[in-house]
Amino acid sequence: MATGQEPVTPPEQEQRTEDTAAPGAPESPAAPARPGTEDQTAELDELRDRWRRALADLDNLRKRHARELERVRGEERARTAAAWLPVLDNLERALAHADADPSAVLKGIETVRDQAVEVLRGLGYPRHEETGVPFDPTRHEVVGVVDDPGAEPNTVAQVVSPGYGADGNQLRPAFVMVSKRQE
């Protein structure tokens, strides 16, 4: 190499010399990251953020639904109690007139009972106390069996306590006496 030119270092050797730089020497520029890694990281961060927001929204929805349900229950309790207030008022009036004519008191109590039945009907629980109908275990509860030659077997012969409600929305079945099979 007497030509006066500087010696040329092959590229493989340049790489090795950069890798083995002395401690404290300025760092060489970092190797380029894999293409798309930054985009994937940003997308992953975006998805995690959306997921956390969705969880927070779900939690807020649950809390709001619980508050709304409690509010609706309170309104329904108040509406039901308000429907019974006139019945209570009339019972107090009947008690105030207990010293009056017994037939008038009886008529007043019947009126209050009819008013209470109407309140239950308005709340979705109509009264049923029919006799002579076939026994239906979904609407009747047997409290006794009677031998009634004039009635068909397995029919309601007598209603002990009326039932309230209808078609799957029953408050209480009717307590009935059922005619037995005649032998």
PATOR-459157 format. One record per residue: x, y, z of N, C-alpha, C, CB in turn. Coordinates in nm, 4 decimals. Glycine has a CB too. Example, Ala and Ser with C-alpha at 12.3 -4.5 7.8 and 13.67 -1.06 7.14 Angstrom:
% residues 2
       n_c1       n_c2       n_c3      ca_c1      ca_c2      ca_c3       c_c1       c_c2       c_c3      cb_c1      cb_c2      cb_c3
     1.3190    -0.5690     0.7800     1.2300    -0.4500     0.7800     1.3200    -0.3300     0.7800     1.1308    -0.4473     0.9046
     1.2850    -0.2250     0.7080     1.3670    -0.1060     0.7140     1.2900     0.0030     0.7870     1.4084    -0.0598     0.5725
//
This chain:
% residues 183
       n_c1       n_c2       n_c3      ca_c1      ca_c2      ca_c3       c_c1       c_c2       c_c3      cb_c1      cb_c2      cb_c3
     0.0822    -0.1140     0.0000     0.0000     0.0000     0.0000     0.0887     0.1230     0.0000    -0.0946    -0.0018     0.1178
     0.1702     0.1222    -0.0835     0.2623     0.2326    -0.0977     0.2103     0.3354    -0.1926     0.3953     0.1845    -0.1431
     0.0874     0.3236    -0.2321     0.0317     0.4166    -0.3276    -0.0103     0.5451    -0.2623    -0.0841     0.3553    -0.3982
    -0.0160     0.5540    -0.1326    -0.0544     0.6746    -0.0621    -0.2022     0.6835    -0.0340    -0.0124     0.7926    -0.1390
    -0.2720     0.5830    -0.0609    -0.4151     0.5843    -0.0308    -0.4383     0.5253     0.1072    -0.4951     0.5058    -0.1377
    -0.5476     0.5686     0.1709    -0.5828     0.5146     0.3022    -0.6367     0.3742     0.2852    -0.6863     0.6046     0.3741
    -0.6083     0.2924     0.3807    -0.6610     0.1565     0.3690    -0.8142     0.1575     0.3841    -0.5962     0.0637     0.4757
    -0.8837     0.0779     0.3121    -1.0300     0.0670     0.3144    -1.0666    -0.0509     0.4032    -1.0893     0.0493     0.1693
    -1.1550    -0.0243     0.4960    -1.2002    -0.1299     0.5870    -1.3236    -0.1951     0.5260    -1.2313    -0.0732     0.7304
    -1.3242    -0.3269     0.5199    -1.4430    -0.3934     0.4649    -1.5643    -0.3690     0.5551    -1.4178    -0.5456     0.4488
    -1.6845    -0.3666     0.4993    -1.8062    -0.3366     0.5764    -1.8276    -0.4300     0.6951    -1.9266    -0.3437     0.4860
    -1.7932    -0.5570     0.6867    -1.8111    -0.6484     0.7993    -1.7273    -0.6035     0.9170    -1.7745    -0.7919     0.7595
    -1.6078    -0.5551     0.8917    -1.5217    -0.5094     0.9990    -1.5753    -0.3818     1.0605    -1.3805    -0.4880     0.9484
    -1.6350    -0.2914     0.9806    -1.6935    -0.1689     1.0353    -1.8025    -0.2031     1.1361    -1.7507    -0.0805     0.9223
    -1.8832    -0.3021     1.1020    -1.9915    -0.3428     1.1919    -1.9328    -0.3930     1.3223    -2.0800    -0.4518     1.1268
    -1.8274    -0.4748     1.3135    -1.7673    -0.5287     1.4333    -1.7058    -0.4200     1.5182    -1.6638    -0.6313     1.3980
    -1.6462    -0.3222     1.4599    -1.5860    -0.2161     1.5383    -1.6912    -0.1307     1.6050    -1.4972    -0.1305     1.4516
    -1.8056    -0.1121     1.5429    -1.9138    -0.0351     1.6070    -1.9708    -0.1122     1.7249    -2.0260    -0.0028     1.5054
    -1.9828    -0.2448     1.7117    -2.0381    -0.3269     1.8191    -1.9443    -0.3293     1.9385    -2.0646    -0.4695     1.7698
    -1.8176    -0.3178     1.9133    -1.7202    -0.3283     2.0213    -1.6636    -0.1918     2.0558    -1.6075    -0.4240     1.9830
    -1.7468    -0.0915     2.0511    -1.7010     0.0439     2.0832    -1.6621     0.0496     2.2292    -1.8102     0.1493     2.0517
    -1.5732     0.1377     2.2607    -1.5235     0.1514     2.3965    -1.6324     0.2055     2.4871    -1.4008     0.2424     2.4003
    -1.6282     0.1650     2.6134    -1.7284     0.2167     2.7068    -1.7145     0.3671     2.7198    -1.7148     0.1495     2.8449
    -1.8300     0.4330     2.7285    -1.8319     0.5776     2.7410    -1.8253     0.6479     2.6075    -1.7189     0.6227     2.8266
    -1.8034     0.5757     2.5037    -1.8000     0.6375     2.3709    -1.9412     0.6661     2.3279    -1.7282     0.5471     2.2673
    -1.9620     0.7674     2.2478    -2.0979     0.7969     2.2041    -2.1556     0.6782     2.1296    -2.1009     0.9223     2.1157
    -2.2877     0.6553     2.1589    -2.3537     0.5410     2.0971    -2.3819     0.5695     1.9511    -2.4834     0.5065     2.1706
    -2.3780     0.4656     1.8783    -2.4132     0.4782     1.7375    -2.5641     0.4762     1.7265    -2.3491     0.3649     1.6519
    -2.6199     0.5229     1.6194    -2.7649     0.5218     1.6061    -2.8189     0.3793     1.6202    -2.8069     0.5821     1.4709
    -2.9379     0.3685     1.6874    -2.9970     0.2375     1.7118    -3.0379     0.1731     1.5815    -3.1170     0.2487     1.8053
    -3.0360     0.0428     1.5867    -3.0789    -0.0303     1.4677    -3.2262    -0.0006     1.4463    -3.0533    -0.1848     1.4818
    -3.2723     0.0124     1.3269    -3.4130     0.0438     1.3035    -3.5025    -0.0682     1.3558    -3.4390     0.0672     1.1536
    -3.6180    -0.0288     1.4191    -3.7135    -0.1261     1.4723    -3.7793    -0.1978     1.3561    -3.8203    -0.0575     1.5628
    -3.8383    -0.3113     1.3901    -3.9081    -0.3846     1.2854    -4.0203    -0.2983     1.2304    -3.9632    -0.5189     1.3386
    -4.0410    -0.3021     1.1041    -4.1467    -0.2188     1.0469    -4.2827    -0.2599     1.1029    -4.1467    -0.2292     0.8927
    -4.3670    -0.1603     1.1428    -4.5030    -0.1846     1.1910    -4.5114    -0.2097     1.3401    -4.5618    -0.3007     1.1191
    -4.4017    -0.2234     1.4121    -4.4058    -0.2510     1.5559    -4.4685    -0.1341     1.6305    -4.2642    -0.2792     1.6101
    -4.4318    -0.0138     1.5950    -4.4900     0.1041     1.6607    -4.6395     0.1132     1.6322    -4.4191     0.2331     1.6138
    -4.6797     0.0808     1.5101    -4.8226     0.0826     1.4756    -4.8989    -0.0214     1.5560    -4.8425     0.0577     1.3252
    -4.8410    -0.1398     1.5725    -4.9066    -0.2454     1.6485    -4.9176    -0.2079     1.7961    -4.8306    -0.3772     1.6330
    -4.8127    -0.1472     1.8503    -4.8153    -0.1050     1.9899    -4.9209     0.0021     2.0114    -4.6779    -0.0535     2.0332
    -4.9294     0.0959     1.9196    -5.0298     0.2020     1.9308    -5.1704     0.1425     1.9206    -5.0085     0.3096     1.8210
    -5.1874     0.0475     1.8298    -5.3193    -0.0154     1.8140    -5.3552    -0.0952     1.9387    -5.3218    -0.1072     1.6894
    -5.2571    -0.1659     1.9963    -5.2805    -0.2417     2.1181    -5.3194    -0.1489     2.2333    -5.1559    -0.3231     2.1549
    -5.2482    -0.0373     2.2455    -5.2818     0.0609     2.3492    -5.4228     0.1147     2.3287    -5.1803     0.1769     2.3490
    -5.4600     0.1407     2.2041    -5.5950     0.1901     2.1721    -5.7004     0.0863     2.2107    -5.6064     0.2241     2.0210
    -5.6750    -0.0415     2.1797    -5.7703    -0.1474     2.2134    -5.7837    -0.1644     2.3648    -5.7271    -0.2799     2.1496
    -5.6715    -0.1554     2.4362    -5.6772    -0.1650     2.5826    -5.7575    -0.0490     2.6412    -5.5349    -0.1665     2.6423
    -5.7380     0.0692     2.5866    -5.8122     0.1868     2.6329    -5.9614     0.1693     2.6071    -5.7607     0.3145     2.5632
    -5.9966     0.1217     2.4892    -6.1382     0.0997     2.4569    -6.1983    -0.0074     2.5459    -6.1544     0.0603     2.3097
    -6.1213    -0.1126     2.5744    -6.1683    -0.2198     2.6614    -6.1947    -0.1669     2.8025    -6.0658    -0.3346     2.6656
    -6.1027    -0.0872     2.8562    -6.1212    -0.0294     2.9898    -6.2423     0.0630     2.9932    -5.9954     0.0474     3.0330
    -6.2607     0.1408     2.8884    -6.3776     0.2291     2.8819    -6.5070     0.1490     2.8749    -6.3675     0.3225     2.7607
    -6.5048     0.0382     2.7995    -6.6243    -0.0472     2.7900    -6.6567    -0.1081     2.9263    -6.6034    -0.1596     2.6846
    -6.5550    -0.1517     3.0000    -6.5790    -0.2051     3.1347    -6.6363    -0.0984     3.2267    -6.4492    -0.2610     3.1942
    -6.5824     0.0222     3.2186    -6.6338     0.1315     3.3016    -6.7776     0.1648     3.2636    -6.5450     0.2566     3.2876
    -6.8072     0.1654     3.1338    -6.9447     0.1913     3.0895    -7.0397     0.0839     3.1402    -6.9513     0.1989     2.9365
    -6.9966    -0.0419     3.1343    -7.0799    -0.1518     3.1840    -7.1052    -0.1374     3.3335    -7.0137    -0.2872     3.1546
    -7.0027    -0.1033     3.4085    -7.0184    -0.0839     3.5524    -7.1148     0.0311     3.5809    -6.8820    -0.0569     3.6184
    -7.1014     0.1401     3.5077    -7.1930     0.2533     3.5247    -7.3355     0.2147     3.4889    -7.1482     0.3718     3.4390
    -7.3515     0.1344     3.3831    -7.4846     0.0891     3.3433    -7.5478     0.0030     3.4520    -7.4774     0.0109     3.2119
    -7.4687    -0.0855     3.5111    -7.5216    -0.1693     3.6202    -7.5679    -0.0838     3.7379    -7.4147    -0.2699     3.6674
    -7.4862     0.0135     3.7747    -7.5225     0.1003     3.8872    -7.6464     0.1826     3.8553    -7.4062     0.1930     3.9230
    -7.6545     0.2358     3.7337    -7.7705     0.3147     3.6943    -7.8965     0.2284     3.6917    -7.7473     0.3790     3.5571
    -7.8830     0.1046     3.6412    -7.9979     0.0137     3.6377    -8.0454    -0.0191     3.7795    -7.9616    -0.1162     3.5621
    -7.9536    -0.0419     3.8717    -7.9914    -0.0715     4.0104    -8.0651     0.0467     4.0722    -7.8669    -0.1062     4.0946
    -8.0164     0.1690     4.0469    -8.0852     0.2884     4.0994    -8.2240     0.3021     4.0371    -8.0018     0.4161     4.0718
    -8.2338     0.2793     3.9064    -8.3623     0.2918     3.8368    -8.4605     0.1861     3.8866    -8.3429     0.2789     3.6842
    -8.4133     0.0648     3.9062    -8.4994    -0.0427     3.9556    -8.5527    -0.0095     4.0950    -8.4226    -0.1762     3.9584
    -8.4671     0.0422     4.1809    -8.5106     0.0800     4.3157    -8.6115     0.1945     4.3099    -8.3894     0.1205     4.4022
    -8.5907     0.2886     4.2197    -8.6846     0.4004     4.2047    -8.8206     0.3498     4.1575    -8.6293     0.5053     4.1055
    -8.8216     0.2595     4.0597    -8.9477     0.2055     4.0074    -9.0198     0.1241     4.1150    -8.9217     0.1179     3.8823
    -8.9441     0.0458     4.1918    -9.0057    -0.0312     4.3010    -9.0697     0.0617     4.4033    -8.9011    -0.1211     4.3699
    -9.0011     0.1681     4.4380    -9.0560     0.2644     4.5328    -9.1825     0.3296     4.4804    -8.9534     0.3706     4.5649
    -9.1821     0.3659     4.3525    -9.3023     0.4257     4.2921    -9.4183     0.3271     4.2923    -9.2733     0.4720     4.1482
    -9.3903     0.2003     4.2629    -9.4967     0.0988     4.2601    -9.5509     0.0734     4.4007    -9.4442    -0.0332     4.1989
    -9.4633     0.0689     4.5006    -9.5115     0.0531     4.6392    -9.6005     0.1699     4.6787    -9.3928     0.0419     4.7377
    -9.5596     0.2911     4.6418    -9.6390     0.4097     4.6747    -9.7735     0.4062     4.6027    -9.5622     0.5382     4.6378
    -9.7732     0.3636     4.4752    -9.8983     0.3564     4.3993    -9.9935     0.2534     4.4605    -9.8696     0.3212     4.2520
    -9.9405     0.1401     4.5015   -10.0226     0.0356     4.5625   -10.0779     0.0821     4.6975    -9.9405    -0.0938     4.5802
    -9.9943     0.1428     4.7785   -10.0402     0.1920     4.9085   -10.1465     0.2994     4.8910    -9.9225     0.2470     4.9901
   -10.1276     0.3875     4.7929   -10.2272     0.4936     4.7678   -10.3603     0.4340     4.7245   -10.1763     0.5916     4.6602
   -10.3577     0.3226     4.6519   -10.4820     0.2584     4.6091   -10.5597     0.2039     4.7285   -10.4524     0.1454     4.5099
   -10.4905     0.1675     4.8359   -10.5566     0.1122     4.9541   -10.6037     0.2186     5.0531   -10.4635     0.0177     5.0240
   -10.5580     0.3410     5.0398   -10.5971     0.4454     5.1359   -10.7482     0.4672     5.1439   -10.5302     0.5757     5.0991
   -10.8224     0.4731     5.0323   -10.9677     0.4890     5.0449   -11.0344     0.3735     5.1201   -11.0297     0.5017     4.9075
   -10.9818     0.2534     5.1029   -11.0368     0.1377     5.1747   -11.0157     0.1575     5.3250   -10.9698     0.0043     5.1264
   -10.8975     0.1990     5.3623   -10.8682     0.2238     5.5030   -10.9573     0.3358     5.5583   -10.7196     0.2597     5.5211
   -10.9750     0.4435     5.4814   -11.0627     0.5533     5.5249   -11.2044     0.5037     5.5503   -11.0648     0.6654     5.4198
   -11.2559     0.4205     5.4594   -11.3927     0.3700     5.4753   -11.4052     0.2723     5.5916   -11.4384     0.3027     5.3474
   -11.3009     0.1953     5.6187   -11.3043     0.1080     5.7360   -11.3105     0.1906     5.8639   -11.1813     0.0156     5.7384
   -11.2359     0.2997     5.8683   -11.2399     0.3864     5.9858   -11.3777     0.4510     6.0013   -11.1312     0.4948     5.9761
   -11.4401     0.4894     5.8908   -11.5771     0.5441     5.8978   -11.6744     0.4394     5.9497   -11.6230     0.5944     5.7591
   -11.6578     0.3144     5.9036   -11.7457     0.2062     5.9494   -11.7286     0.1840     6.1000   -11.7159     0.0752     5.8717
   -11.6050     0.1892     6.1471   -11.5812     0.1726     6.2903   -11.6391     0.2886     6.3705   -11.4319     0.1599     6.3177
   -11.6367     0.4071     6.3132   -11.6920     0.5236     6.3820   -11.8435     0.5121     6.3984   -11.6572     0.6514     6.3058
   -11.9080     0.4378     6.3098   -12.0532     0.4207     6.3153   -12.0929     0.2841     6.3715   -12.1131     0.4386     6.1763
   -12.0057     0.2225     6.4475   -12.0333     0.0891     6.5011   -12.1541     0.0886     6.5936   -11.9120     0.0364     6.5755
   -12.1863     0.2022     6.6548   -12.3008     0.2083     6.7451   -12.4317     0.2278     6.6688   -12.2821     0.3211     6.8460
   -12.4249     0.2504     6.5405   -12.5448     0.2770     6.4598   -12.6211     0.1475     6.4346   -12.5069     0.3437     6.3252
   -12.7210     0.1596     6.3517   -12.8048     0.0467     6.3132   -12.7178    -0.0654     6.2560   -12.9120     0.0907     6.2103
   -12.7291    -0.1880     6.3072   -12.6458    -0.2988     6.2598   -12.6582    -0.3244     6.1094   -12.6819    -0.4243     6.3345
   -12.7738    -0.3062     6.0540   -12.7878    -0.3305     5.9096   -12.7121    -0.2251     5.8288   -12.9369    -0.3309     5.8690
   -12.7079    -0.1010     5.8807   -12.6326     0.0040     5.8114   -12.4827    -0.0237     5.8197   -12.6649     0.1427     5.8713
   -12.4360    -0.0712     5.9351   -12.2942    -0.1052     5.9510   -12.2584    -0.2209     5.8581   -12.2621    -0.1421     6.0987
   -12.3462    -0.3208     5.8511   -12.3234    -0.4352     5.7630   -12.3159    -0.3898     5.6172   -12.4349    -0.5403     5.7807
   -12.4063    -0.3033     5.5778   -12.4049    -0.2506     5.4406   -12.2749    -0.1736     5.4142   -12.5277    -0.1585     5.4162
   -12.2299    -0.0967     5.5116   -12.1048    -0.0215     5.4973   -11.9840    -0.1139     5.4830   -12.0850     0.0709     5.6173
   -11.9815    -0.2208     5.5612   -11.8703    -0.3160     5.5536   -11.8712    -0.3882     5.4185   -11.8784    -0.4186     5.6696
   -11.9888    -0.4225     5.3692   -11.9975    -0.4849     5.2359   -11.9451    -0.3899     5.1281   -12.1437    -0.5256     5.2043
   -11.9756    -0.2633     5.1428   -11.9281    -0.1633     5.0465   -11.7753    -0.1523     5.0511   -11.9926    -0.0254     5.0752
   -11.7203    -0.1541     5.1721   -11.5739    -0.1477     5.1862   -11.5102    -0.2735     5.1260   -11.5332    -0.1327     5.3365
   -11.5702    -0.3894     5.1493   -11.5187    -0.5133     5.0898   -11.5206    -0.5051     4.9381   -11.6008    -0.6343     5.1368
   -11.6300    -0.4566     4.8817   -11.6394    -0.4420     4.7361   -11.5331    -0.3447     4.6841   -11.7804    -0.3933     4.6959
   -11.5078    -0.2410     4.7623   -11.4046    -0.1447     4.7232   -11.2661    -0.2117     4.7256   -11.4069    -0.0209     4.8176
   -11.2397    -0.2946     4.8255   -11.1119    -0.3653     4.8342   -11.0957    -0.4640     4.7183   -11.1008    -0.4392     4.9686
   -11.2033    -0.5330     4.6837   -11.2001    -0.6254     4.5689   -11.1702    -0.5478     4.4413   -11.3351    -0.7023     4.5550
   -11.2272    -0.4307     4.4272   -11.2029    -0.3472     4.3094   -11.0576    -0.2985     4.3048   -11.2987    -0.2270     4.3087
   -10.9996    -0.2661     4.4202   -10.8589    -0.2254     4.4241   -10.7711    -0.3410     4.3757   -10.8177    -0.1814     4.5680
   -10.7971    -0.4622     4.4244   -10.7198    -0.5782     4.3803   -10.7368    -0.6019     4.2298   -10.7625    -0.7034     4.4588
   -10.8576    -0.5875     4.1800   -10.8799    -0.6037     4.0363   -10.8004    -0.4995     3.9586   -11.0302    -0.5926     4.0027
   -10.7990    -0.3764     4.0073   -10.7235    -0.2705     3.9416   -10.5727    -0.2950     3.9441   -10.7544    -0.1383     4.0067
   -10.5259    -0.3692     4.0422   -10.3844    -0.4033     4.0506   -10.3499    -0.5286     3.9700   -10.3449    -0.4232     4.1954
   -10.4506    -0.5856     3.9037   -10.4261    -0.7021     3.8182   -10.4591    -0.8356     3.8809   -10.2854    -0.7036     3.7773
   -10.5365    -0.8349     3.9911   -10.5726    -0.9575     4.0594   -10.7241    -0.9668     4.0766   -10.5025    -0.9654     4.1953
   -10.7968    -0.9995     3.9691   -10.9425    -1.0105     3.9816   -10.9814    -1.1279     4.0721   -11.0071    -1.0272     3.8425
   -11.0953    -1.1138     4.1348   -11.1456    -1.2151     4.2274   -11.2156    -1.3248     4.1486   -11.2421    -1.1523     4.3318
   -11.1939    -1.4504     4.1876   -11.2688    -1.5609     4.1269   -11.3156    -1.6546     4.2377   -11.1816    -1.6379     4.0216
   -11.4467    -1.6801     4.2338   -11.5086    -1.7645     4.3361   -11.6267    -1.8413     4.2792   -11.5538    -1.6800     4.4553
   -11.6098    -1.8891     4.1577   -11.7192    -1.9593     4.0923   -11.7297    -2.1045     4.1403   -11.7007    -1.9553     3.9409
   -11.8553    -2.1511     4.1481   -11.8823    -2.2901     4.1848   -11.9393    -2.3606     4.0622   -11.9811    -2.2994     4.3069
   -11.9342    -2.4927     4.0647   -11.9874    -2.5713     3.9536   -11.8901    -2.5816     3.8361   -12.1174    -2.5109     3.9064
   -11.7720    -2.5242     3.8482   -11.6728    -2.5323     3.7409   -11.5805    -2.6502     3.7679   -11.5912    -2.3998     3.7293
   -11.5216    -2.7072     3.6638   -11.4276    -2.8186     3.6869   -11.3091    -2.7724     3.7720   -11.3767    -2.8762     3.5518
   -11.2645    -2.8624     3.8588   -11.1494    -2.8327     3.9435   -11.0266    -2.8110     3.8554   -11.1244    -2.9473     4.0460
   -10.9540    -2.7004     3.8795   -10.8322    -2.6664     3.8049   -10.7218    -2.6433     3.9073   -10.8531    -2.5389     3.7127
   -10.6233    -2.7337     3.9134   -10.5185    -2.7199     4.0161   -10.4352    -2.5923     4.0021   -10.4264    -2.8394     4.0107
   -10.4398    -2.5263     3.8872   -10.3656    -2.4008     3.8731   -10.4422    -2.2833     3.9313   -10.3342    -2.3742     3.7267
   -10.5742    -2.2989     3.9534   -10.6556    -2.1897     4.0063   -10.7201    -2.2217     4.1404   -10.7621    -2.1541     3.9077
   -10.7239    -2.3507     4.1764   -10.7925    -2.3932     4.2987   -10.6988    -2.4735     4.3877   -10.9172    -2.4763     4.2647
   -10.7265    -2.4639     4.5172   -10.6585    -2.5489     4.6141   -10.7662    -2.6190     4.6960   -10.5607    -2.4659     4.7061
   -10.7609    -2.7512     4.6964   -10.8633    -2.8302     4.7643   -10.8386    -2.8273     4.9147   -10.8645    -2.9762     4.7119
   -10.9434    -2.7900     4.9889   -10.9357    -2.7942     5.1346   -11.0282    -2.9014     5.1906   -10.9708    -2.6576     5.1942
   -11.1081    -2.9591     5.1031   -11.1983    -3.0646     5.1464   -11.2713    -3.1261     5.0291   -11.2978    -3.0112     5.2470
   -11.3280    -3.2423     5.0550   -11.4044    -3.3153     4.9537   -11.5437    -3.3389     5.0108   -11.3343    -3.4517     4.9141
   -11.6441    -3.3153     4.9278   -11.7820    -3.3358     4.9723   -11.8512    -3.4357     4.8804   -11.8599    -3.2016     4.9751
   -11.9488    -3.5029     4.9372   -12.0302    -3.5954     4.8582   -12.1567    -3.5204     4.8206   -12.0628    -3.7290     4.9375
   -12.1616    -3.4714     4.6988   -12.2755    -3.3926     4.6510   -12.3345    -3.4647     4.5308   -12.2330    -3.2455     4.6138
   -12.4473    -3.5348     4.5514   -12.5050    -3.6116     4.4403   -12.5521    -3.5228     4.3241   -12.6217    -3.6947     4.4911
   -12.5781    -3.3967     4.3488   -12.6255    -3.3081     4.2428   -12.5141    -3.2451     4.1605   -12.7091    -3.2003     4.3020
   -12.3895    -3.2685     4.1992   -12.2763    -3.2059     4.1293   -12.1973    -3.3100     4.0522   -12.1842    -3.1329     4.2289
   -12.1385    -3.2670     3.9438   -12.0487    -3.3525     3.8662   -11.9259    -3.3844     3.9514   -12.0071    -3.2838     3.7317
   -11.8686    -3.5026     3.9317   -11.7465    -3.5350     4.0053   -11.6325    -3.4399     3.9651   -11.7057    -3.6822     3.9796
   -11.5458    -3.4108     4.0597   -11.4293    -3.3236     4.0405   -11.4656    -3.1823     3.9959   -11.3366    -3.3848     3.9393
   -11.5761    -3.1319     4.0488   -11.6113    -2.9918     4.0249   -11.6106    -2.9186     4.1580   -11.7507    -2.9790     3.9550
   -11.5995    -2.7866     4.1497   -11.5982    -2.7038     4.2699   -11.7407    -2.6986     4.3246   -11.5431    -2.5593     4.2398
   -11.7599    -2.7526     4.4454   -11.8919    -2.7548     4.5075   -11.9120    -2.6318     4.5957   -11.9104    -2.8832     4.5899
   -11.8043    -2.5845     4.6585   -11.8138    -2.4704     4.7490   -11.6804    -2.3976     4.7526   -11.8554    -2.5156     4.8912
   -11.6856    -2.2641     4.7571   -11.5645    -2.1830     4.7692   -11.5523    -2.1401     4.9154   -11.5683    -2.0579     4.6725
   -11.4437    -2.1802     4.9798   -11.4191    -2.1443     5.1185   -11.3581    -2.0038     5.1246   -11.3257    -2.2483     5.1866
   -11.2580    -1.9781     5.0409   -11.1953    -1.8453     5.0290   -11.1722    -1.8188     4.8806   -11.0592    -1.8368     5.1106
   -11.2128    -1.7027     4.8336   -11.1950    -1.6748     4.6904   -11.0480    -1.6599     4.6529   -11.2706    -1.5483     4.6515
   -11.0207    -1.6840     4.5255   -10.8857    -1.6657     4.4731   -10.8750    -1.5298     4.4060   -10.8493    -1.7783     4.3738
   -10.7522    -1.4855     4.3875   -10.7284    -1.3551     4.3237   -10.6186    -1.3702     4.2196   -10.6895    -1.2466     4.4291
   -10.6477    -1.3223     4.0996   -10.5526    -1.3277     3.9899   -10.6021    -1.4205     3.8815   -10.4158    -1.3723     4.0392
   -10.5321    -1.4182     3.7693   -10.5718    -1.5024     3.6570   -10.4541    -1.5248     3.5637   -10.6892    -1.4395     3.5808
   -10.4598    -1.6360     3.4931   -10.3672    -1.6675     3.3846   -10.2208    -1.6451     3.4186   -10.4016    -1.5867     3.2656
   -10.1695    -1.7192     3.5126   -10.0283    -1.7131     3.5453    -9.9882    -1.5954     3.6321    -9.9503    -1.7096     3.4215
   -10.0812    -1.5069     3.6624   -10.0525    -1.3918     3.7470   -10.1437    -1.4010     3.8692   -10.0734    -1.2560     3.6695
   -10.1256    -1.5086     3.9448   -10.2167    -1.5384     4.0541   -10.1564    -1.4970     4.1874   -10.2516    -1.6867     4.0555
   -10.2350    -1.4212     4.2623   -10.1933    -1.3800     4.3958   -10.2180    -1.4930     4.4952   -10.2680    -1.2521     4.4394
   -10.3341    -1.5568     4.4810   -10.3703    -1.6684     4.5681   -10.4736    -1.7543     4.4969   -10.4249    -1.6179     4.7052
   -10.4621    -1.8874     4.5068   -10.5660    -1.9725     4.4481   -10.6915    -1.9694     4.5355   -10.5149    -2.1183     4.4316
   -10.8028    -2.0076     4.4778   -10.9267    -2.0191     4.5548   -10.9200    -2.1470     4.6382   -11.0526    -2.0198     4.4607
   -10.9583    -2.1386     4.7665   -10.9654    -2.2561     4.8519   -11.1062    -2.3117     4.8372   -10.9311    -2.2221     5.0024
   -11.1156    -2.4371     4.7905   -11.2458    -2.4916     4.7529   -11.2701    -2.6295     4.8114   -11.2577    -2.4978     4.6030
   -11.3988    -2.6616     4.8146   -11.4451    -2.7975     4.8449   -11.4821    -2.8577     4.7089   -11.5698    -2.7990     4.9487
   -11.4359    -2.9779     4.6835   -11.4566    -3.0428     4.5535   -11.5477    -3.1626     4.5726   -11.3211    -3.0862     4.4892
   -11.6378    -3.1821     4.4764   -11.7256    -3.3005     4.4829   -11.6455    -3.4227     4.4444   -11.8500    -3.2849     4.3896
   -11.6726    -3.5315     4.5159   -11.5956    -3.6538     4.4870   -11.6708    -3.7386     4.3874   -11.5679    -3.7348     4.6161
   -11.5999    -3.8354     4.3327   -11.6620    -3.9270     4.2352   -11.7671    -4.0120     4.3081   -11.5532    -4.0193     4.1658
   -11.8786    -4.0219     4.2442   -11.9860    -4.1034     4.3023   -11.9684    -4.2471     4.2580   -12.1262    -4.0503     4.2608
   -11.9796    -4.3371     4.3531   -11.9585    -4.4794     4.3219   -12.0860    -4.5547     4.3231   -11.8628    -4.5426     4.4186
//
